[in-house]
Amino acid sequence: KVTLSVDKKKLNEGESVSVQIQLSGQSVCDVTVTLGLGGTAKEGIDYPLEKTIIIPSGSVRAVTEMTTIDDAIFEGDETVIVEVESTGPCAVAAGVQKRSITIIDNEPFPTVTLSVDRSVIPEKGGVVLVRAETKTRSTKEIKVNLAINKSSTAASTDVKLTGTTITIPAESQSGSVTLTAVDDTLHELTETVVIEVAGVTHATESGSQ
């Protein structure tokens, strides 16, 4: 009979785990074990694993190594589920043989900073690029909600934003909207607009932005 075991239930990105196939006794023919894979981690992206393991006739054990891939993307902890899918004609599985392995992510949770490409613009034709950035790429789309801070001296009618939410696409590090000054006929003193982060999805604000 075929049993499946692993030498670690949890490991960090970049580390290895041994996957062992054990027979209860020697077989007169080669035993070909096919493994099935599942879980939230993706084969070929988060880890490689040989899915066909052959135990030669006369042997009772075979081991294969799974080395996880240490990438630079925040994914959160992920799981790999390994199970015996088939054993060929020379052996049978000892019941359901399934093991779960957790890959611990070693990237920090993404933090977002806000910046503008200029601090002074004319009322006529003045445009500012408002950019949200993160140093850590993520597998999830990050949304940064913007608001006009109450300390602003300009009225909401003095500027236009192309959007109140900046989207940083999955595996990207920045996104932006534009702010345009509204040219009116009123005589006004120099005014300020203070843009702040009102909320972040799938990341955190770096300090007070």
N, C-alpha and C positions, 0 to 999 in steps of 0.2 A: 504494500500500500504506500501511497505517496503522501507525504506531509510537507508543508511549506513553513518556513520560519525566516525571520529577519533579525539581525543583531542590534538594531536600533529602532525605536519607535518615533524618535524625534532627532532631527539633525539640522545644522545650520546650512545655509546656501554654500555650495562649494565643497561640502563634506560628502563622504561616501557611506553607503550602507550595503552590507552583504545580504544577498537573497539566497537562501539555501533550500535545495530540494533533497529530501531524505526518503529512502526506501526502507520499508520494514525488514526487507531481506533481499538477497541477491536475486537477479533475474537472469534467465537463460538467454534473453535477447536485450538489445538496447532499448531503454525506456526514453521516449521522447515526450517531454512535458512542454505544453504550450501555456504561457501565462497571459492572462487578461489584465488590462490596466484601466483604472478609472480614477476618480477624485477630481479635485479642482485644479491641480497642477497639470500642465500640458506636456505630453511626451514629445521629445525633440526640441522643446523650448525651455522647459524647466529641468529636464533630466533625459538621458538616454537609458534604455534598458534592453538587453537581449531577451526577446520574448520566447525563444525556442531553446530549451535546455535539454541536452542529451546526457543520460547516465549510461555509460557503456556496460555491456553485459559483464557481470561479475563485480561491479561496483555498487555502492549503496548511497552515494552522495555526490552532489554537484553544487557548485557555488558560482554565482555571478555577482558582479559588483555594479551598483547603481551610484554614479557620481553626479550629484546635483550641480546645476549650472549657476554660477555666481554672477548674476547680471547686475545692472545699475538702475533697475526699475523697481519702484515700490509696488509690491503686489499684495502685501499682507501674507500671513502664514497660509500655506497651501497643503493639500493632502494628496498622497499617492496611494491608491488602493490596488494591491497586487493579489491576484487570485489564480488558482490552478484552473485553467479552462478545459484542458484535455490532457490525457496521459498516454494515448496510443493503446495498442492492443495488448501490451505486455504488463500493464499494471493498472490499478484503479486508485482514485483519490480516497483518502481516509476521511470521508465526509466532505463538508464544505471547507476548503482551504483558502482562507482570505486573510490578508494582513493590511493594516493601515499605517502609513508613515506620514509624519508631519514635517514639512520643510519650513524652517523658521526664517522669515525674511530678515535680512541684515541691513536693509536700507531704512533711513529715517522716514517718518511720516512727513509728507510734503508740507512745507510752509510757504506762504504767499507774501510777496512784497509788491507794493504799488509805486509807480513812478510816472513822471510826465516828461516829455521831451523838451519842454520849455516852460519857464515860469512867468514870462511876460508876453502878452500878445495885444495887438491893436483891436479895437472894437470892430473895425471893418476888416473882414477877411481873416481874422485871427483864428487859428486852428491849433489845438493841442492834442497830441497822441497820449492817451492814458493807457499804460501798460501794466498788466499783472504778470509776475514771473515767479517761478519756483525752481530751485536748484535740483530738486529730485523729480525725475520723471515718474509718472504713475500709470498703471494700466487703466485707471478710471478717469473719466472726464472731470475736470475741476471747474466749478462755477464760482465766480467772485461777484457778489452783489454790491453795487455802488450806491452811495447816497451823498447828497450835498450837506456838508456840515453846517450846523446852525451858526457857526462863527463867520460864515460867508457874508460879505457886505453886498454882493451882487444878488439881485432877485433871480428867481428861477426862470423868469422870462428873458433874462439877459444872456443865457447860454442854451445851447442844444447839445445833447448827447446822442450819439448814434445808437446807444443802448445803455441800460442800467445794469446789465450783467455782462461781465467778461468771461468768455469760455476759453479754457485752456484744453485743447483736445487731448485725448489719451496719448500717452508717451511723448507729449510735447512739453515745452517748458515756458511758454508764454502765450498771451492773447492780448487783444487791445480793443479799445473803442476810441472814437474821436470826440472831442469837445469843440464846438464852434461858437464864437462870440456872435451875439445878435446885434446888428447895427441898427440902432433906433435913432430917432430925431431929438431925443431928450439930451439936455446938457447935464452930464453927470461927472462926479469926481472919479478918480481911479478906484476901481472896485476889485474885490478879491473873491475868488471862488475856491472853496476848500472841499476837495473830493475825498471821501473816506470809504473804507471797506465796511459794509453793513452786515455781511455774512459770507461764509465760505462753505462750499459743499465738497467733500472728499479731500479736504486739506484744512490747514489752520492758518490764521493770520499771524504773521511774524511781528509780534509786538502790537503796536497800535498804528495802523496804516491809514 
